Amino acid sequence: MFQQLAAPVLGIIENMSYFVGPDGKTHDIFGRGGAELAAEAPCLPFLGAIPMFTELRVNSDAGQPHKNFQGDPALAAALTNVVQTLAGRISQRNLQGNGPELNIS
């Protein structure tokens, strides 16, 4: 859809990629890797996978998404990885002079 509208696409993120249970075991509830495969055909970068964490939903719904980087270390690491990859893509686009702008305050 974005390509049909000529909207710039920075890449694809796999949301709800996996679930980490209380025992620390990873569960692929919806399967895994579909976003990476979807990114291949249109030659888009895969930006990363975000796991399912109740904390992520609670903090985001409360308008406090910054807390997702301060709580569970596994969630913080996954989000940090995606944000760093996305920031790199934005920097590349900005250097080309035709990309979106990201302002973090």
N, CA, C and O atoms as CSV, one atom per row, in Angstrom:
chain,resi,resn,atom,element,x,y,z
A,1,MET,N,N,0.821,-1.187,0.000
A,1,MET,CA,C,0.000,0.000,0.000
A,1,MET,C,C,0.872,1.261,0.000
A,1,MET,O,O,0.615,2.193,-0.762
A,2,PHE,N,N,1.901,1.292,0.852
A,2,PHE,CA,C,2.740,2.479,0.938
A,2,PHE,C,C,3.484,2.726,-0.364
A,2,PHE,O,O,3.657,3.870,-0.783
A,3,GLN,N,N,3.922,1.653,-0.998
A,3,GLN,CA,C,4.630,1.807,-2.262
A,3,GLN,C,C,3.695,2.326,-3.345
A,3,GLN,O,O,4.110,3.126,-4.184
A,4,GLN,N,N,2.449,1.889,-3.342
A,4,GLN,CA,C,1.471,2.374,-4.314
A,4,GLN,C,C,1.210,3.866,-4.131
A,4,GLN,O,O,0.925,4.572,-5.098
A,5,LEU,N,N,1.305,4.340,-2.902
A,5,LEU,CA,C,1.074,5.754,-2.609
A,5,LEU,C,C,2.368,6.566,-2.670
A,5,LEU,O,O,2.366,7.775,-2.437
A,6,ALA,N,N,3.465,5.892,-2.985
A,6,ALA,CA,C,4.786,6.523,-3.049
A,6,ALA,C,C,5.192,7.128,-1.705
A,6,ALA,O,O,5.917,8.122,-1.657
A,7,ALA,N,N,4.720,6.521,-0.618
A,7,ALA,CA,C,5.102,6.949,0.732
A,7,ALA,C,C,6.408,6.249,1.099
A,7,ALA,O,O,6.547,5.049,0.866
A,8,PRO,N,N,7.353,6.967,1.662
A,8,PRO,CA,C,8.626,6.325,2.017
A,8,PRO,C,C,8.425,5.289,3.131
A,8,PRO,O,O,7.708,5.535,4.101
A,9,VAL,N,N,9.059,4.148,2.975
A,9,VAL,CA,C,9.001,3.085,3.968
A,9,VAL,C,C,10.423,2.846,4.471
A,9,VAL,O,O,11.321,2.540,3.685
A,10,LEU,N,N,10.622,2.984,5.758
A,10,LEU,CA,C,11.951,2.806,6.347
A,10,LEU,C,C,12.287,1.338,6.566
A,10,LEU,O,O,13.462,0.976,6.623
A,11,GLY,N,N,11.281,0.495,6.690
A,11,GLY,CA,C,11.511,-0.919,6.913
A,11,GLY,C,C,10.306,-1.559,7.574
A,11,GLY,O,O,9.256,-0.936,7.729
A,12,ILE,N,N,10.477,-2.815,7.960
A,12,ILE,CA,C,9.389,-3.594,8.556
A,12,ILE,C,C,9.823,-4.083,9.936
A,12,ILE,O,O,10.950,-4.541,10.122
A,13,ILE,N,N,8.904,-3.977,10.903
A,13,ILE,CA,C,9.125,-4.453,12.266
A,13,ILE,C,C,8.138,-5.580,12.536
A,13,ILE,O,O,6.960,-5.476,12.195
A,14,GLU,N,N,8.618,-6.649,13.144
A,14,GLU,CA,C,7.725,-7.743,13.521
A,14,GLU,C,C,7.226,-7.482,14.936
A,14,GLU,O,O,7.963,-7.657,15.907
A,15,ASN,N,N,5.963,-7.058,15.044
A,15,ASN,CA,C,5.342,-6.774,16.334
A,15,ASN,C,C,4.753,-8.062,16.898
A,15,ASN,O,O,4.309,-8.923,16.139
A,16,MET,N,N,4.743,-8.202,18.214
A,16,MET,CA,C,4.246,-9.391,18.904
A,16,MET,C,C,4.938,-10.640,18.344
A,16,MET,O,O,4.305,-11.668,18.101
A,17,SER,N,N,6.232,-10.521,18.150
A,17,SER,CA,C,7.018,-11.569,17.518
A,17,SER,C,C,7.070,-12.853,18.349
A,17,SER,O,O,7.014,-13.956,17.806
A,18,TYR,N,N,7.177,-12.698,19.645
A,18,TYR,CA,C,7.270,-13.860,20.521
A,18,TYR,C,C,6.859,-13.447,21.923
A,18,TYR,O,O,6.707,-12.261,22.214
A,19,PHE,N,N,6.682,-14.421,22.774
A,19,PHE,CA,C,6.298,-14.192,24.159
A,19,PHE,C,C,7.308,-14.874,25.062
A,19,PHE,O,O,7.659,-16.032,24.839
A,20,VAL,N,N,7.777,-14.168,26.075
A,20,VAL,CA,C,8.687,-14.753,27.056
A,20,VAL,C,C,7.884,-15.020,28.320
A,20,VAL,O,O,7.382,-14.094,28.957
A,21,GLY,N,N,7.769,-16.286,28.671
A,21,GLY,CA,C,6.997,-16.685,29.843
A,21,GLY,C,C,7.708,-16.365,31.145
A,21,GLY,O,O,8.880,-15.989,31.141
A,22,PRO,N,N,7.008,-16.513,32.250
A,22,PRO,CA,C,7.592,-16.233,33.566
A,22,PRO,C,C,8.833,-17.089,33.851
A,22,PRO,O,O,9.689,-16.717,34.654
A,23,ASP,N,N,8.910,-18.239,33.178
A,23,ASP,CA,C,10.063,-19.123,33.378
A,23,ASP,C,C,11.249,-18.737,32.498
A,23,ASP,O,O,12.300,-19.376,32.540
A,24,GLY,N,N,11.066,-17.668,31.689
A,24,GLY,CA,C,12.136,-17.210,30.810
A,24,GLY,C,C,12.172,-17.904,29.461
A,24,GLY,O,O,13.005,-17.578,28.616
A,25,LYS,N,N,11.276,-18.854,29.254
A,25,LYS,CA,C,11.228,-19.602,28.001
A,25,LYS,C,C,10.494,-18.785,26.927
A,25,LYS,O,O,9.474,-18.152,27.201
A,26,THR,N,N,11.030,-18.813,25.706
A,26,THR,CA,C,10.441,-18.066,24.594
A,26,THR,C,C,9.420,-18.933,23.859
A,26,THR,O,O,9.674,-20.102,23.566
A,27,HIS,N,N,8.259,-18.338,23.568
A,27,HIS,CA,C,7.186,-19.036,22.857
A,27,HIS,C,C,6.829,-18.235,21.600
A,27,HIS,O,O,6.583,-17.031,21.670
A,28,ASP,N,N,6.803,-18.910,20.466
A,28,ASP,CA,C,6.408,-18.282,19.200
A,28,ASP,C,C,4.926,-18.548,18.957
A,28,ASP,O,O,4.563,-19.461,18.216
A,29,ILE,N,N,4.084,-17.747,19.583
A,29,ILE,CA,C,2.641,-17.966,19.561
A,29,ILE,C,C,2.067,-17.824,18.148
A,29,ILE,O,O,1.236,-18.633,17.736
A,30,PHE,N,N,2.498,-16.816,17.417
A,30,PHE,CA,C,1.963,-16.556,16.081
A,30,PHE,C,C,2.912,-17.010,14.983
A,30,PHE,O,O,2.710,-16.675,13.816
A,31,GLY,N,N,3.930,-17.755,15.333
A,31,GLY,CA,C,4.975,-18.066,14.369
A,31,GLY,C,C,5.989,-16.936,14.427
A,31,GLY,O,O,5.781,-15.923,15.095
A,32,ARG,N,N,7.077,-17.129,13.721
A,32,ARG,CA,C,8.129,-16.114,13.799
A,32,ARG,C,C,8.831,-16.024,12.453
A,32,ARG,O,O,8.979,-17.024,11.751
A,33,GLY,N,N,9.258,-14.833,12.104
A,33,GLY,CA,C,10.009,-14.661,10.869
A,33,GLY,C,C,9.187,-14.189,9.697
A,33,GLY,O,O,9.736,-13.953,8.621
A,34,GLY,N,N,7.891,-14.045,9.868
A,34,GLY,CA,C,7.030,-13.602,8.768
A,34,GLY,C,C,7.360,-12.199,8.287
A,34,GLY,O,O,7.289,-11.920,7.090
A,35,ALA,N,N,7.714,-11.326,9.196
A,35,ALA,CA,C,8.051,-9.947,8.813
A,35,ALA,C,C,9.348,-9.910,8.023
A,35,ALA,O,O,9.481,-9.123,7.085
A,36,GLU,N,N,10.302,-10.752,8.392
A,36,GLU,CA,C,11.561,-10.809,7.632
A,36,GLU,C,C,11.305,-11.275,6.208
A,36,GLU,O,O,11.884,-10.740,5.261
A,37,LEU,N,N,10.447,-12.261,6.056
A,37,LEU,CA,C,10.104,-12.746,4.716
A,37,LEU,C,C,9.347,-11.671,3.932
A,37,LEU,O,O,9.584,-11.484,2.739
A,38,ALA,N,N,8.439,-10.969,4.605
A,38,ALA,CA,C,7.675,-9.913,3.942
A,38,ALA,C,C,8.572,-8.772,3.490
A,38,ALA,O,O,8.277,-8.109,2.495
A,39,ALA,N,N,9.649,-8.540,4.198
A,39,ALA,CA,C,10.573,-7.454,3.849
A,39,ALA,C,C,11.423,-7.799,2.631
A,39,ALA,O,O,11.879,-6.902,1.923
A,40,GLU,N,N,11.640,-9.082,2.380
A,40,GLU,CA,C,12.513,-9.493,1.291
A,40,GLU,C,C,11.964,-9.126,-0.092
A,40,GLU,O,O,12.693,-8.588,-0.925
A,41,ALA,N,N,10.702,-9.412,-0.333
A,41,ALA,CA,C,10.135,-9.226,-1.678
A,41,ALA,C,C,10.236,-7.785,-2.172
A,41,ALA,O,O,10.701,-7.564,-3.290
A,42,PRO,N,N,9.817,-6.796,-1.380
A,42,PRO,CA,C,9.951,-5.414,-1.854
A,42,PRO,C,C,11.319,-4.804,-1.540
A,42,PRO,O,O,11.514,-3.599,-1.697
A,43,CYS,N,N,12.267,-5.638,-1.095
A,43,CYS,CA,C,13.627,-5.185,-0.757
A,43,CYS,C,C,13.630,-4.100,0.315
A,43,CYS,O,O,14.294,-3.074,0.174
A,44,LEU,N,N,12.888,-4.337,1.376
A,44,LEU,CA,C,12.856,-3.409,2.509
A,44,LEU,C,C,13.693,-3.983,3.636
A,44,LEU,O,O,13.777,-5.203,3.778
A,45,PRO,N,N,14.311,-3.137,4.434
A,45,PRO,CA,C,15.080,-3.664,5.562
A,45,PRO,C,C,14.165,-4.186,6.664
A,45,PRO,O,O,13.102,-3.626,6.935
A,46,PHE,N,N,14.604,-5.266,7.288
A,46,PHE,CA,C,13.925,-5.777,8.473
A,46,PHE,C,C,14.530,-5.048,9.662
A,46,PHE,O,O,15.732,-5.153,9.905
A,47,LEU,N,N,13.714,-4.312,10.405
A,47,LEU,CA,C,14.205,-3.458,11.479
A,47,LEU,C,C,14.302,-4.158,12.825
A,47,LEU,O,O,14.970,-3.661,13.732
A,48,GLY,N,N,13.653,-5.291,12.967
A,48,GLY,CA,C,13.739,-6.013,14.223
A,48,GLY,C,C,12.414,-6.589,14.661
A,48,GLY,O,O,11.396,-6.438,13.986
A,49,ALA,N,N,12.443,-7.254,15.808
A,49,ALA,CA,C,11.267,-7.926,16.364
A,49,ALA,C,C,10.978,-7.385,17.755
A,49,ALA,O,O,11.880,-7.224,18.577
A,50,ILE,N,N,9.720,-7.113,17.997
A,50,ILE,CA,C,9.293,-6.644,19.315
A,50,ILE,C,C,8.473,-7.757,19.964
A,50,ILE,O,O,7.472,-8.196,19.397
A,51,PRO,N,N,8.884,-8.216,21.141
A,51,PRO,CA,C,8.168,-9.300,21.815
A,51,PRO,C,C,6.869,-8.814,22.462
A,51,PRO,O,O,6.636,-7.615,22.614
A,52,MET,N,N,6.044,-9.773,22.832
A,52,MET,CA,C,4.810,-9.469,23.561
A,52,MET,C,C,5.136,-9.380,25.046
A,52,MET,O,O,5.594,-10.350,25.649
A,53,PHE,N,N,4.902,-8.229,25.620
A,53,PHE,CA,C,5.066,-8.029,27.058
A,53,PHE,C,C,3.857,-7.255,27.550
A,53,PHE,O,O,3.512,-6.221,26.978
A,54,THR,N,N,3.217,-7.733,28.589
A,54,THR,CA,C,2.085,-7.013,29.169
A,54,THR,C,C,2.514,-5.605,29.564
A,54,THR,O,O,1.759,-4.647,29.397
A,55,GLU,N,N,3.709,-5.490,30.079
A,55,GLU,CA,C,4.276,-4.207,30.514
A,55,GLU,C,C,4.296,-3.186,29.363
A,55,GLU,O,O,4.055,-1.998,29.576
A,56,LEU,N,N,4.582,-3.659,28.158
A,56,LEU,CA,C,4.619,-2.784,26.982
A,56,LEU,C,C,3.248,-2.160,26.731
A,56,LEU,O,O,3.138,-0.958,26.485
A,57,ARG,N,N,2.209,-2.986,26.794
A,57,ARG,CA,C,0.856,-2.483,26.586
A,57,ARG,C,C,0.437,-1.548,27.709
A,57,ARG,O,O,-0.119,-0.480,27.455
A,58,VAL,N,N,0.698,-1.940,28.938
A,58,VAL,CA,C,0.285,-1.138,30.098
A,58,VAL,C,C,0.951,0.238,30.056
A,58,VAL,O,O,0.275,1.256,30.201
A,59,ASN,N,N,2.254,0.275,29.861
A,59,ASN,CA,C,2.972,1.552,29.831
A,59,ASN,C,C,2.545,2.417,28.656
A,59,ASN,O,O,2.398,3.632,28.792
A,60,SER,N,N,2.349,1.794,27.513
A,60,SER,CA,C,1.947,2.552,26.324
A,60,SER,C,C,0.535,3.108,26.481
A,60,SER,O,O,0.277,4.265,26.151
A,61,ASP,N,N,-0.382,2.274,26.989
A,61,ASP,CA,C,-1.761,2.731,27.210
A,61,ASP,C,C,-1.824,3.856,28.236
A,61,ASP,O,O,-2.703,4.714,28.160
A,62,ALA,N,N,-0.904,3.859,29.189
A,62,ALA,CA,C,-0.874,4.882,30.238
A,62,ALA,C,C,-0.183,6.165,29.760
A,62,ALA,O,O,-0.075,7.134,30.512
A,63,GLY,N,N,0.284,6.164,28.506
A,63,GLY,CA,C,0.965,7.353,27.989
A,63,GLY,C,C,2.378,7.499,28.528
A,63,GLY,O,O,2.925,8.601,28.560
A,64,GLN,N,N,2.968,6.387,28.952
A,64,GLN,CA,C,4.317,6.413,29.518
A,64,GLN,C,C,5.216,5.391,28.823
A,64,GLN,O,O,5.790,4.528,29.488
A,65,PRO,N,N,5.348,5.473,27.498
A,65,PRO,CA,C,6.143,4.471,26.778
A,65,PRO,C,C,7.611,4.457,27.178
A,65,PRO,O,O,8.289,3.448,26.985
A,66,HIS,N,N,8.117,5.562,27.732
A,66,HIS,CA,C,9.518,5.595,28.174
A,66,HIS,C,C,9.798,4.554,29.251
A,66,HIS,O,O,10.934,4.102,29.395
A,67,LYS,N,N,8.774,4.170,30.009
A,67,LYS,CA,C,8.957,3.169,31.063
A,67,LYS,C,C,9.292,1.790,30.492
A,67,LYS,O,O,9.811,0.930,31.205
A,68,ASN,N,N,8.996,1.580,29.207
A,68,ASN,CA,C,9.328,0.296,28.584
A,68,ASN,C,C,10.836,0.093,28.486
A,68,ASN,O,O,11.306,-1.036,28.348
A,69,PHE,N,N,11.585,1.174,28.555
A,69,PHE,CA,C,13.041,1.097,28.490
A,69,PHE,C,C,13.665,0.985,29.881
A,69,PHE,O,O,14.876,0.804,30.008
A,70,GLN,N,N,12.836,1.092,30.922
A,70,GLN,CA,C,13.345,1.107,32.288
A,70,GLN,C,C,12.966,-0.141,33.082
A,70,GLN,O,O,13.499,-0.364,34.169
A,71,GLY,N,N,12.063,-0.946,32.560
A,71,GLY,CA,C,11.584,-2.103,33.313
A,71,GLY,C,C,12.331,-3.371,32.962
A,71,GLY,O,O,13.531,-3.496,33.208
A,72,ASP,N,N,11.603,-4.307,32.384
A,72,ASP,CA,C,12.157,-5.619,32.035
A,72,ASP,C,C,13.348,-5.461,31.091
A,72,ASP,O,O,13.206,-4.855,30.029
A,73,PRO,N,N,14.504,-5.987,31.449
A,73,PRO,CA,C,15.702,-5.835,30.605
A,73,PRO,C,C,15.542,-6.439,29.203
A,73,PRO,O,O,16.084,-5.903,28.237
A,74,ALA,N,N,14.802,-7.551,29.085
A,74,ALA,CA,C,14.606,-8.172,27.773
A,74,ALA,C,C,13.763,-7.274,26.869
A,74,ALA,O,O,14.051,-7.143,25.680
A,75,LEU,N,N,12.735,-6.661,27.424
A,75,LEU,CA,C,11.904,-5.735,26.650
A,75,LEU,C,C,12.716,-4.505,26.272
A,75,LEU,O,O,12.686,-4.070,25.120
A,76,ALA,N,N,13.432,-3.949,27.220
A,76,ALA,CA,C,14.252,-2.759,26.949
A,76,ALA,C,C,15.276,-3.042,25.850
A,76,ALA,O,O,15.499,-2.202,24.978
A,77,ALA,N,N,15.894,-4.215,25.891
A,77,ALA,CA,C,16.898,-4.568,24.874
A,77,ALA,C,C,16.269,-4.700,23.498
A,77,ALA,O,O,16.830,-4.216,22.515
A,78,ALA,N,N,15.113,-5.347,23.411
A,78,ALA,CA,C,14.436,-5.520,22.121
A,78,ALA,C,C,14.019,-4.173,21.543
A,78,ALA,O,O,14.210,-3.918,20.354
A,79,LEU,N,N,13.453,-3.315,22.379
A,79,LEU,CA,C,13.028,-1.994,21.910
A,79,LEU,C,C,14.225,-1.132,21.516
A,79,LEU,O,O,14.183,-0.426,20.508
A,80,THR,N,N,15.283,-1.190,22.309
A,80,THR,CA,C,16.478,-0.405,22.010
A,80,THR,C,C,17.070,-0.828,20.673
A,80,THR,O,O,17.495,0.019,19.886
A,81,ASN,N,N,17.100,-2.114,20.414
A,81,ASN,CA,C,17.623,-2.622,19.148
A,81,ASN,C,C,16.818,-2.082,17.964
A,81,ASN,O,O,17.388,-1.621,16.975
A,82,VAL,N,N,15.500,-2.143,18.072
A,82,VAL,CA,C,14.638,-1.655,16.990
A,82,VAL,C,C,14.791,-0.148,16.812
A,82,VAL,O,O,14.876,0.336,15.684
A,83,VAL,N,N,14.828,0.597,17.914
A,83,VAL,CA,C,14.958,2.053,17.842
A,83,VAL,C,C,16.300,2.451,17.220
A,83,VAL,O,O,16.354,3.372,16.406
A,84,GLN,N,N,17.373,1.766,17.596
A,84,GLN,CA,C,18.684,2.085,17.027
A,84,GLN,C,C,18.724,1.782,15.529
A,84,GLN,O,O,19.273,2.563,14.752
A,85,THR,N,N,18.151,0.665,15.129
A,85,THR,CA,C,18.106,0.315,13.711
A,85,THR,C,C,17.268,1.327,12.946
A,85,THR,O,O,17.658,1.768,11.865
A,86,LEU,N,N,16.121,1.696,13.498
A,86,LEU,CA,C,15.252,2.687,12.860
A,86,LEU,C,C,15.940,4.043,12.765
A,86,LEU,O,O,15.847,4.714,11.737
A,87,ALA,N,N,16.625,4.447,13.821
A,87,ALA,CA,C,17.347,5.728,13.801
A,87,ALA,C,C,18.412,5.721,12.710
A,87,ALA,O,O,18.621,6.733,12.041
A,88,GLY,N,N,19.081,4.596,12.529
A,88,GLY,CA,C,20.071,4.492,11.467
A,88,GLY,C,C,19.448,4.654,10.097
A,88,GLY,O,O,20.015,5.317,9.229
A,89,ARG,N,N,18.280,4.051,9.895
A,89,ARG,CA,C,17.576,4.180,8.607
A,89,ARG,C,C,17.139,5.630,8.379
A,89,ARG,O,O,17.233,6.138,7.262
A,90,ILE,N,N,16.667,6.287,9.424
A,90,ILE,CA,C,16.247,7.683,9.300
A,90,ILE,C,C,17.454,8.552,8.959
A,90,ILE,O,O,17.361,9.452,8.124
A,91,SER,N,N,18.575,8.282,9.602
A,91,SER,CA,C,19.791,9.052,9.303
A,91,SER,C,C,20.198,8.876,7.850
A,91,SER,O,O,20.572,9.846,7.192
A,92,GLN,N,N,20.132,7.663,7.346
A,92,GLN,CA,C,20.466,7.417,5.942
A,92,GLN,C,C,19.541,8.197,5.018
A,92,GLN,O,O,19.994,8.819,4.058
A,93,ARG,N,N,18.243,8.163,5.309
A,93,ARG,CA,C,17.274,8.895,4.485
A,93,ARG,C,C,17.527,10.400,4.546
A,93,ARG,O,O,17.454,11.089,3.528
A,94,ASN,N,N,17.826,10.909,5.750
A,94,ASN,CA,C,18.066,12.341,5.897
A,94,ASN,C,C,19.317,12.776,5.147
A,94,ASN,O,O,19.353,13.873,4.590
A,95,LEU,N,N,20.338,11.931,5.125
A,95,LEU,CA,C,21.543,12.258,4.375
A,95,LEU,C,C,21.255,12.349,2.878
A,95,LEU,O,O,21.902,13.104,2.152
A,96,GLN,N,N,20.278,11.570,2.435
A,96,GLN,CA,C,19.878,11.627,1.032
A,96,GLN,C,C,18.991,12.848,0.760
A,96,GLN,O,O,18.765,13.224,-0.390
A,97,GLY,N,N,18.502,13.448,1.829
A,97,GLY,CA,C,17.699,14.667,1.690
A,97,GLY,C,C,16.252,14.455,1.294
A,97,GLY,O,O,15.578,15.401,0.887
A,98,ASN,N,N,15.758,13.214,1.407
A,98,ASN,CA,C,14.367,12.986,0.995
A,98,ASN,C,C,13.597,12.122,1.991
A,98,ASN,O,O,12.640,11.448,1.610
A,99,GLY,N,N,13.997,12.133,3.238
A,99,GLY,CA,C,13.359,11.249,4.196
A,99,GLY,C,C,12.610,11.976,5.284
A,99,GLY,O,O,12.651,13.202,5.377
A,100,PRO,N,N,11.914,11.196,6.119
A,100,PRO,CA,C,11.183,11.776,7.238
A,100,PRO,C,C,12.163,12.274,8.307
A,100,PRO,O,O,13.345,11.931,8.302
A,101,GLU,N,N,11.652,13.066,9.191
A,101,GLU,CA,C,12.470,13.624,10.263
A,101,GLU,C,C,11.982,13.051,11.587
A,101,GLU,O,O,10.776,12.964,11.822
A,102,LEU,N,N,12.907,12.664,12.445
A,102,LEU,CA,C,12.577,12.149,13.761
A,102,LEU,C,C,13.133,13.088,14.804
A,102,LEU,O,O,14.341,13.319,14.852
A,103,ASN,N,N,12.264,13.635,15.646
A,103,ASN,CA,C,12.687,14.518,16.734
A,103,ASN,C,C,12.378,13.823,18.040
A,103,ASN,O,O,11.234,13.449,18.297
A,104,ILE,N,N,13.387,13.650,18.862
A,104,ILE,CA,C,13.196,13.023,20.169
A,104,ILE,C,C,13.509,14.060,21.232
A,104,ILE,O,O,14.572,14.681,21.231
A,105,SER,N,N,12.554,14.230,22.139
A,105,SER,CA,C,12.786,15.208,23.201
A,105,SER,C,C,12.651,14.577,24.550
A,105,SER,O,O,12.813,15.252,25.567
